[in-house]
Amino acid sequence: MDRGILILEEATPIWMKMFHHRVKCNKRLFWGTAVALIDGPQCSQGQFPITQNVTVVEGGTANMTCRVDYNDNTSLQWSNPAQQTLFFGDKKALRDHRIELVRATSQELTIRVNDVSLSDEGQYTCSLFTMPVKTTKAFLTVLGVPSRPEITGFTKPAMEGDEITLTCITSGSKPAANIRWFRNDKEVQGTTEINATGKSFTVRSSLLFQVDKRDDGIAYTCSVEHVSLYKPYMTTEVLEVHYAPQLEITHSLIIPQEGQYFKLECVSIGNPIPEPVLWSKDGGELPDIERMIVEGRELTITTLNKTDNGTYRCEASNHVGTSFAEYILFVYAKDFPGPTTDPNALGQRGPDHALIGGVVAVVVFITLCLIIVLGRYLARHKGTYLTHEAKGAEDAPDADTAIINAEGNHVHAEEKKEYFI
């Protein structure tokens, strides 16, 4: 018997045996009570459904396509992960308003799932109803979009020295989202915790640190990154820190002199801003309010004199604490040309070149004196030696006589010494 002819009852008529090669595919022929299924030679070629996996963001639209290269009007069918038929050909089988038909032909069946949810994820089946039925699978992956992050743990305002914990939370992500922390533009490391909630995840990241005044006005940013996002979600909070005042006094003159106009300014930082600034001199009130004028943070002495010498203090406070700064004023004579010994001005001036030049000149002078004294001393001793040794040797006929004459004159050495002045 030829391949592809199945006889269910009685013998197959001879004309069917002769005709089966002209039949395309999957044709049932009836002859009385005899039924034959003819499978022609083309049936094994292109008679297999082809699908592709699909990935879609939650809330989006997924198109599921099933194709065959060759089909003789055999029906295609899509089924969901629960094996419920969605479409059989162009006939809708499941009452779900989100699912609709896109295209139904003998070679393609495409359906659309709108407003996709996480529950739609799974393995879908496309079936081609040949004998036997041929199926292929397509996996629908649904990405859960994370919620916008929220930062908790801010206390406004924070006090310097406090220990605080900032927490950033995002939920609904699938797969789990990634959280990053930034202090202004610099990344800092937090502690991350991931919890599963059904098919999605809740991600929590915490940042623990001790607050100081440098954190005042700093922006802390929580960034949520996920494959479903075109760009990260970001939430930023600016930290406010309250701290005690810090004061510094600046002055308008390096060398204050009599008769000059002189100004002191109390520069302060603190949060809240300390107000007002209190000025005092030598532990008491300002002695001459006519010449000493206070305007806000500034103290102006209109005409300096020697009685203004002393220690000036500015003091400021806020609800966190009180601070002060001091300046020692020394008033010089009106035409004083030399370097100042003002302890507040030391370290603010450059090197005194006149003083350095004077020191160098003194060192050079002392060195020259030492050289002259040493030269005279050496010359003096050298002359004495020559006088003693050579006396009486000038007229000697030979060396031996010169030595004897020189030695004989030693007794007169004391009275014949030569001195160089």
C-alpha positions as CSV (number, residue, x, y, z in Angstrom):
1,M,0.0,0.0,0.0
2,D,1.3,3.4,-0.9
3,R,2.4,5.7,2.0
4,G,-0.2,8.1,3.4
5,I,-3.4,6.0,2.7
6,L,-5.2,5.0,5.8
7,I,-8.2,2.6,5.4
8,L,-10.6,2.7,8.3
9,E,-13.2,0.3,6.9
10,E,-13.3,-2.1,3.9
11,A,-10.7,-2.0,1.1
12,T,-9.8,1.2,-0.6
13,P,-11.2,1.5,-4.1
14,I,-8.6,1.2,-6.8
15,W,-9.5,4.7,-8.2
16,M,-8.6,6.2,-4.8
17,K,-5.2,4.5,-5.0
18,M,-4.6,5.9,-8.4
19,F,-5.8,9.4,-7.4
20,H,-4.2,10.0,-4.1
21,H,-1.0,11.5,-5.6
22,R,-3.1,14.3,-7.1
23,V,-4.6,15.3,-3.8
24,K,-2.9,18.1,-1.9
25,C,-3.0,17.4,1.9
26,N,-5.3,16.1,4.6
27,K,-8.2,15.3,2.4
28,R,-10.9,12.9,3.6
29,L,-12.5,10.9,0.9
30,F,-15.8,8.9,1.5
31,W,-16.8,5.8,-0.4
32,G,-19.7,4.2,1.2
33,T,-18.6,3.3,4.8
34,A,-14.9,3.7,3.8
35,V,-12.9,6.7,4.9
36,A,-9.4,7.5,3.7
37,L,-7.0,10.3,4.8
38,I,-4.8,11.2,2.0
39,D,-1.4,12.8,2.8
40,G,0.2,14.0,-0.4
41,P,4.0,14.5,-1.0
42,Q,3.8,18.3,-0.4
43,C,2.4,18.0,3.2
44,S,5.6,17.5,4.9
45,Q,7.1,20.7,3.5
46,G,6.2,24.1,5.1
47,Q,3.5,22.6,7.2
48,F,4.8,23.8,10.6
49,P,3.8,26.9,12.5
50,I,6.5,29.5,13.3
51,T,6.3,32.0,16.2
52,Q,8.6,34.4,18.1
53,N,9.0,35.4,21.7
54,V,7.6,38.8,22.6
55,T,8.7,41.3,25.4
56,V,6.4,44.1,26.3
57,V,6.2,46.7,29.1
58,E,3.3,46.5,31.5
59,G,0.4,48.5,30.1
60,G,1.6,48.2,26.6
61,T,0.5,46.2,23.5
62,A,1.7,42.8,22.5
63,N,1.3,41.4,18.9
64,M,1.4,37.6,18.8
65,T,2.1,36.2,15.2
66,C,1.9,32.6,14.0
67,R,2.9,31.8,10.4
68,V,3.2,28.8,8.1
69,D,5.1,28.7,4.8
70,Y,2.5,26.4,3.2
71,N,-1.1,25.7,4.2
72,D,-4.1,24.2,2.4
73,N,-6.6,26.2,4.4
74,T,-6.0,24.2,7.6
75,S,-7.0,26.4,10.6
76,L,-4.5,28.1,12.9
77,Q,-5.2,28.6,16.6
78,W,-3.8,30.7,19.5
79,S,-4.1,29.6,23.1
80,N,-3.0,31.4,26.3
81,P,-0.8,30.0,29.1
82,A,-3.9,28.5,30.7
83,Q,-4.6,26.6,27.4
84,Q,-7.7,28.6,26.8
85,T,-8.3,29.2,23.1
86,L,-8.1,32.8,22.2
87,F,-8.7,32.7,18.4
88,F,-9.5,29.7,16.1
89,G,-8.9,31.2,12.7
90,D,-10.8,34.4,12.6
91,K,-13.2,33.2,15.3
92,K,-12.8,34.7,18.8
93,A,-13.1,32.1,21.4
94,L,-12.4,33.9,24.7
95,R,-14.4,36.9,25.9
96,D,-11.6,39.3,26.8
97,H,-12.1,42.8,25.3
98,R,-8.3,43.4,25.5
99,I,-7.7,40.7,22.9
100,E,-8.4,41.4,19.3
101,L,-7.7,40.0,15.8
102,V,-5.2,41.6,13.6
103,R,-4.9,39.3,10.7
104,A,-6.3,35.8,9.8
105,T,-5.2,34.1,6.6
106,S,-4.4,30.5,5.6
107,Q,-0.7,31.3,6.3
108,E,-0.9,33.7,9.3
109,L,-2.8,34.3,12.5
110,T,-1.9,37.5,14.4
111,I,-3.7,38.7,17.5
112,R,-3.1,41.7,19.7
113,V,-3.2,41.9,23.5
114,N,-3.9,45.4,24.7
115,D,-3.1,46.9,28.2
116,V,-0.8,44.0,29.0
117,S,-0.6,43.1,32.7
118,L,1.9,40.9,34.6
119,S,-0.7,38.1,34.8
120,D,-0.6,37.9,31.0
121,E,3.0,36.7,31.1
122,G,3.6,33.1,30.1
123,Q,3.9,30.6,27.3
124,Y,1.4,30.9,24.4
125,T,0.7,28.1,21.9
126,C,0.0,28.3,18.2
127,S,-1.6,25.1,16.7
128,L,-1.9,24.0,13.1
129,F,-4.7,21.4,12.8
130,T,-3.1,18.9,10.6
131,M,-3.1,15.2,11.3
132,P,-1.4,15.1,13.7
133,V,-1.8,18.6,15.1
134,K,1.4,20.6,15.0
135,T,2.2,23.2,17.7
136,T,4.8,25.7,18.6
137,K,5.4,28.0,21.6
138,A,6.0,31.7,22.1
139,F,6.8,33.2,25.5
140,L,5.3,36.6,26.4
141,T,7.6,38.5,28.8
142,V,6.0,41.4,30.7
143,L,8.3,44.0,32.3
144,G,6.9,45.5,35.4
145,V,7.5,49.3,35.5
146,P,8.8,50.6,38.9
147,S,7.0,53.3,40.7
148,R,8.6,56.7,41.1
149,P,10.8,56.7,44.1
150,E,10.0,58.3,47.4
151,I,12.6,59.5,50.0
152,T,11.7,59.3,53.7
153,G,13.7,60.0,56.8
154,F,14.2,63.8,56.3
155,T,13.8,65.8,59.4
156,K,13.5,69.5,58.7
157,P,15.6,71.0,60.0
158,A,18.3,68.5,61.1
159,M,20.6,69.5,63.9
160,E,24.4,69.3,63.5
161,G,25.6,66.0,65.1
162,D,22.3,64.1,64.5
163,E,22.4,60.7,62.9
164,I,19.8,60.3,60.2
165,T,18.7,57.5,57.8
166,L,17.4,58.4,54.4
167,T,15.3,55.6,52.7
168,C,14.3,55.4,49.1
169,I,11.5,53.0,48.1
170,T,10.2,51.9,44.7
171,S,7.6,49.1,44.0
172,G,6.1,47.2,41.1
173,S,9.3,46.5,39.2
174,K,10.0,43.3,37.3
175,P,12.8,42.3,37.3
176,A,13.9,44.2,40.4
177,A,14.9,47.8,39.9
178,N,18.4,49.2,40.8
179,I,18.6,52.1,43.2
180,R,21.6,54.5,43.3
181,W,22.3,57.4,45.7
182,F,24.0,60.8,44.9
183,R,25.2,63.5,47.2
184,N,25.0,66.4,44.8
185,D,26.8,64.9,41.8
186,K,28.9,62.4,43.7
187,E,27.6,58.8,44.1
188,V,27.5,57.4,47.6
189,Q,26.8,53.8,48.6
190,G,23.5,52.8,50.4
191,T,22.2,49.5,51.7
192,T,19.7,47.7,49.4
193,E,16.9,45.3,50.3
194,I,14.7,43.5,47.7
195,N,11.3,41.9,48.5
196,A,9.0,40.0,46.2
197,T,5.4,41.1,46.0
198,G,3.5,38.6,43.8
199,K,5.2,38.8,40.4
200,S,6.8,42.1,41.0
201,F,9.4,43.4,43.5
202,T,9.7,46.2,46.0
203,V,13.2,47.7,46.4
204,R,14.3,49.7,49.4
205,S,17.7,51.4,49.8
206,S,18.9,53.2,52.9
207,L,21.6,55.8,53.5
208,L,22.9,56.3,57.1
209,F,25.2,59.2,58.0
210,Q,25.9,61.8,60.7
211,V,25.0,65.3,59.9
212,D,27.4,68.3,60.1
213,K,27.3,71.8,58.8
214,R,28.8,70.8,55.5
215,D,25.5,68.9,54.8
216,D,23.5,72.1,54.9
217,G,22.0,72.8,51.5
218,I,23.3,69.5,50.1
219,A,21.0,67.7,47.6
220,Y,20.5,64.0,48.1
221,T,19.1,62.2,45.0
222,C,17.6,58.7,44.7
223,S,17.9,57.3,41.2
224,V,15.8,54.3,40.0
225,E,17.1,52.4,37.0
226,H,15.2,49.7,35.1
227,V,15.1,48.0,31.7
228,S,11.6,49.3,31.2
229,L,12.6,53.0,31.6
230,Y,13.9,55.2,28.9
231,K,15.8,57.2,31.5
232,P,16.0,56.7,35.3
233,Y,13.4,58.0,37.7
234,M,14.9,60.5,40.1
235,T,13.8,62.1,43.4
236,T,15.8,64.8,45.1
237,E,15.6,66.3,48.6
238,V,17.7,69.2,50.0
239,L,19.0,68.7,53.5
240,E,18.7,71.7,55.9
241,V,21.1,71.6,58.9
242,H,21.0,74.0,61.8
243,Y,24.3,74.8,63.5
244,A,25.8,77.3,65.9
245,P,27.4,80.5,64.5
246,Q,31.1,80.7,63.5
247,L,32.6,84.2,63.5
248,E,35.7,85.9,62.1
249,I,36.7,89.6,62.3
250,T,38.2,91.3,59.2
251,H,39.9,94.7,59.3
252,S,40.4,97.5,56.7
253,L,44.0,98.4,57.5
254,I,47.1,96.3,58.0
255,I,48.9,99.1,59.9
256,P,46.4,101.2,61.7
257,Q,47.8,104.7,62.4
258,E,46.6,107.7,64.3
259,G,44.0,109.8,62.5
260,Q,43.0,107.1,60.1
261,Y,39.5,105.8,59.3
262,F,39.3,102.2,60.5
263,K,36.6,99.5,60.0
264,L,36.1,96.1,61.6
265,E,33.6,93.6,60.2
266,C,32.2,90.5,62.0
267,V,31.8,87.8,59.3
268,S,29.5,85.0,60.5
269,I,28.1,81.8,59.2
270,G,25.4,79.8,60.9
271,N,21.9,78.4,60.4
272,P,19.7,80.2,61.3
273,I,21.6,83.3,60.4
274,P,22.7,84.9,63.8
275,E,21.3,88.3,64.5
276,P,22.2,90.8,65.8
277,V,26.0,91.2,66.3
278,L,27.1,92.6,69.6
279,W,30.4,94.6,69.8
280,S,32.5,95.2,73.0
281,K,35.9,96.5,74.0
282,D,38.1,95.0,76.7
283,G,35.1,93.2,78.2
284,G,32.9,96.2,78.4
285,E,30.9,98.6,76.3
286,L,32.4,100.7,73.5
287,P,34.0,103.7,75.2
288,D,33.4,106.4,72.6
289,I,30.1,106.0,70.8
290,E,30.7,109.3,68.9
291,R,33.8,107.9,67.1
292,M,32.8,104.2,67.2
293,I,29.8,103.6,65.0
294,V,28.1,100.2,64.8
295,E,26.0,99.4,61.7
296,G,24.9,95.8,61.5
297,R,28.0,93.6,61.5
298,E,30.4,96.5,61.1
299,L,32.3,98.6,63.7
300,T,33.7,101.9,62.3
301,I,36.2,104.1,64.2
302,T,36.2,107.4,62.4
303,T,39.5,108.8,63.7
304,L,42.0,106.4,65.3
305,N,44.0,107.5,68.4
306,K,46.2,105.7,71.0
307,T,43.2,105.4,73.4
308,D,41.6,102.9,70.9
309,N,44.2,100.3,71.6
310,G,42.7,97.1,73.1
311,T,40.7,93.9,72.4
312,Y,37.5,94.2,70.4
313,R,35.0,91.3,70.5
314,C,32.0,90.6,68.3
315,E,29.4,88.1,69.6
316,A,26.4,86.4,67.8
317,S,23.9,83.7,68.6
318,N,21.1,81.7,67.3
319,H,18.8,79.0,68.9
320,V,21.6,76.4,68.5
321,G,24.4,78.3,70.4
322,T,26.5,81.4,70.9
323,S,30.0,82.2,69.4
324,F,32.5,85.1,69.5
325,A,35.6,86.4,67.8
326,E,38.3,88.9,69.0
327,Y,40.7,91.4,67.4
328,I,43.6,93.1,69.1
329,L,44.0,96.7,67.9
330,F,47.3,98.6,68.2
331,V,47.4,102.1,66.8
332,Y,50.8,103.3,65.5
333,A,52.1,106.9,65.3
334,K,50.8,108.9,62.4
335,D,54.0,108.8,60.3
336,F,55.2,105.4,61.4
337,P,57.1,103.9,58.4
338,G,58.5,100.6,59.8
339,P,57.0,97.1,59.9
340,T,54.0,96.5,62.2
341,T,54.1,94.4,65.3
342,D,50.3,94.3,65.3
343,P,49.6,90.6,66.2
344,N,46.5,90.7,64.0
345,A,48.5,91.8,61.0
346,L,51.3,89.3,61.4
347,G,51.1,86.6,58.7
348,Q,49.0,89.0,56.5
349,R,52.0,90.9,55.2
350,G,54.6,89.8,52.8
351,P,58.3,89.5,53.7
352,D,60.0,92.8,54.9
353,H,62.7,93.2,52.2
354,A,64.4,96.2,54.0
355,L,64.9,94.1,57.1
356,I,66.2,91.2,55.2
357,G,68.7,93.4,53.3
358,G,69.9,94.9,56.6
359,V,70.6,91.5,58.1
360,V,72.5,90.4,55.0
361,A,74.6,93.6,55.1
362,V,75.5,93.0,58.7
363,V,76.5,89.4,58.0
364,V,78.7,90.4,55.1
365,F,80.4,93.1,57.2
366,I,81.2,90.7,60.0
367,T,82.6,88.2,57.6
368,L,84.9,90.7,56.0
369,C,86.2,91.8,59.4
370,L,87.0,88.3,60.4
371,I,88.9,87.8,57.1
372,I,91.0,90.9,57.6
373,V,91.9,90.0,61.3
374,L,92.8,86.5,60.3
375,G,95.0,87.7,57.4
376,R,96.9,90.1,59.7
377,Y,97.4,87.5,62.3
378,L,98.9,85.0,59.7
379,A,101.1,87.7,58.1
380,R,102.5,88.8,61.5
381,H,103.6,85.3,62.5
382,K,105.1,84.6,59.1
383,G,107.4,87.7,59.4
384,T,108.7,86.8,62.8
385,Y,109.7,83.4,61.6
386,L,111.6,84.7,58.6
387,T,113.5,87.3,60.7
388,H,114.6,84.7,63.3
389,E,115.7,82.1,60.8
390,A,117.4,84.3,58.1
391,K,119.3,86.7,60.4
392,G,123.1,86.5,59.7
393,A,122.7,84.3,56.7
394,E,122.9,87.0,54.0
395,D,126.7,87.2,53.9
396,A,127.5,83.5,54.5
397,P,129.7,81.9,51.8
398,D,127.9,78.6,52.1
399,A,124.8,76.9,53.7
400,D,126.6,75.6,56.8
401,T,128.0,78.9,57.7
402,A,124.6,80.5,57.2
403,I,123.0,78.1,59.6
404,I,125.8,78.7,62.2
405,N,125.4,82.4,61.9
406,A,121.6,82.2,62.2
407,E,121.8,80.0,65.3
408,G,124.4,82.4,66.9
409,N,122.1,85.3,66.6
410,H,119.3,83.6,68.7
411,V,120.6,85.3,71.8
412,H,119.8,88.6,70.3
413,A,116.5,87.6,69.0
414,E,114.5,89.5,71.6
415,E,116.1,92.8,70.8
416,K,116.2,92.3,67.0
417,K,112.6,91.2,66.4
418,E,110.8,93.0,63.7
419,Y,107.1,93.9,64.1
420,F,104.6,94.6,61.4
421,I,102.0,97.0,62.0
